[in-house]
Amino acid sequence: MAMTEKQGGSDLRQTRTTARQAGDLWLLDGHKWFFSVPQSDLFLTLARSGRGISCFLAQGWRDDGSRNGLFIQRLKDKCGNRSNASAEVEFRGLEARLVGEEGRGIATILEMAHLTRLDCAISAGAIMRQALTQAIHHTSHRSAFGRRLIEQPLMQAVLADLALDSEAFLWSGLRLAATQGGDDEAEHLLGRLVIPMGKYLACKRTPAFVAEAMECHGGNGFVEPHPLARLYREAPLNGIWEGSGNVVCLDVLRAARNAPESLGLWLDETRKARGASREFDRALADFEPLLRDLDTAEPRARLIVERMARLFQAGLLLRHAPDTVAHAFCRARLGPHHGQDYGATSGIGPAARILERAAVGPMQG
Ligand SMILES: Cc1cc2nc3c(=O)[nH]c(=O)nc-3n(C[C@H](O)[C@H](O)[C@H](O)COP(=O)(O)OP(=O)(O)OC[C@H]3O[C@@H](n4cnc5c(N)ncnc54)[C@H](O)[C@@H]3O)c2cc1C
């Protein structure tokens, strides 16, 4: 997808690239500030035509093998995500085909962005899982002060807290994906709300999660050959592209306002876990008043979306995960006894059992 221009990535209404019709094709002229995989065979893009901003599909190469009117000006030198080429490009008479209705291009291209937001939520969860696996492995084999690190009570609290988030993001990622799995209209409506919601929280937690997993390794986690260095550089990216944090939170509010049924579906699904945990019941009851008056909710959007996402995860864990994990999650994420950082909790419960579940293979020294 080539959407982002200099004057605005989030605000696609500012698109300046132009499109003029030439028979069955359209010819596009303009500039894109970020365009990953510019060597792709096919890509979607936006340009301004007679009726407004429209969506187009372009080939990287024409049928006769010649390069389409696409000129790479520069590859970006990025702080991470280096094996993905991201470019600044110019379109000079780029041949393309109109996709969807002319003038409805933003809505059309966002159908794809909705799915790439799901990718972001899932891949953020995968980055957390890999970081956790590395941290459990390292602390299972490293000893300090007479015991393996994984046996030190405070390290256990940190690792178990990370494991709770890793499991919660796995369950919620799978549930988000399930909304897109068939033709059920209610599931798609729920997905319209929970996919940006899930993207927001997963992407927000990843940098802090990876930094904590890196710290579990001590200095060994901070050297380039270690996989953690790459995860650390990658960690903030999912929160930036495909709708940055604020943008996806505002999108959740928009979905809730434009299709209140989606909010009803979120409530129905979340309420299924009522009665299973005191912390959960209390947190849900405290949260519901925040949903009133969505028209003035913009400054509170992050708070609303974060709580929605945590309650959604807690509901899934209470219904599907072992009690040890679900109740520890409710205490640590919804109860009052949790500070800001991983491991800053007094109520995580049986950390060793949580870690046994999270470990890949036995935790032997
Ligand atoms: C590695 C990488 C690869 C990329 N690849 C592509 C690609 O292939 N194709 C493509 O089209 N783009 C690509 N992008 C661009 C990316 O999608 C944009 O950077 C992103 O959408 C944000 O747009 P922007 O950079 O213009 O920031 P802006 O739109 O200027 O946003 C800056 C900040 O303001 C916040 N903000 C915006 N509007 C509001 C509001 N109303 N209220 C409160 N806060 C707001 C945003 O959340 C963000 O935090 C890529 C970016 C990166 C880093």
The ligand as a Gaussian input file, in Angstrom:
#p B3LYP/6-31G(d) Opt

LIG

0 1
 C        9.004000       1.458000       8.703000
 C        7.817000       2.135000       8.130000
 C        7.249000       1.660000       6.967000
 C        6.139000       2.290000       6.410000
 N        5.582000       1.775000       5.265000
 C        4.523000       2.407000       4.701000
 C        3.930000       1.916000       3.489000
 O        4.337000       0.905000       2.926000
 N        2.892000       2.577000       2.964000
 C        2.381000       3.687000       3.543000
 O        1.428000       4.253000       3.020000
 N        2.911000       4.182000       4.688000
 C        3.958000       3.561000       5.286000
 N        4.501000       4.043000       6.452000
 C        4.007000       5.293000       7.009000
 C        3.098000       5.133000       8.199000
 O        1.932000       4.449000       7.854000
 C        2.848000       6.554000       8.730000
 O        4.085000       7.034000       9.238000
 C        1.774000       6.582000       9.779000
 O        0.530000       6.309000       9.186000
 C        1.704000       7.947000      10.493000
 O        1.620000       8.982000       9.577000
 P        2.642000      10.217000       9.650000
 O        4.023000       9.675000       9.709000
 O        2.315000      11.177000       8.571000
 O        2.346000      10.876000      11.060000
 P        1.205000      11.927000      11.410000
 O       -0.025000      11.614000      10.648000
 O        1.783000      13.281000      11.283000
 O        0.974000      11.588000      12.949000
 C        1.921000      11.972000      13.969000
 C        1.324000      11.671000      15.325000
 O        0.120000      12.407000      15.500000
 C       -0.924000      11.565000      15.948000
 N       -2.197000      12.065000      15.421000
 C       -2.598000      12.173000      14.147000
 N       -3.868000      12.637000      14.086000
 C       -4.275000      12.836000      15.370000
 C       -5.484000      13.304000      15.964000
 N       -6.543000      13.639000      15.236000
 N       -5.538000      13.387000      17.315000
 C       -4.484000      13.026000      18.085000
 N       -3.329000      12.577000      17.576000
 C       -3.218000      12.475000      16.222000
 C       -0.588000      10.182000      15.397000
 O       -1.181000       9.155000      16.205000
 C        0.932000      10.193000      15.511000
 O        1.294000       9.805000      16.817000
 C        5.595000       3.422000       7.041000
 C        6.173000       3.916000       8.212000
 C        7.263000       3.286000       8.760000
 C        7.859000       3.842000      10.021000

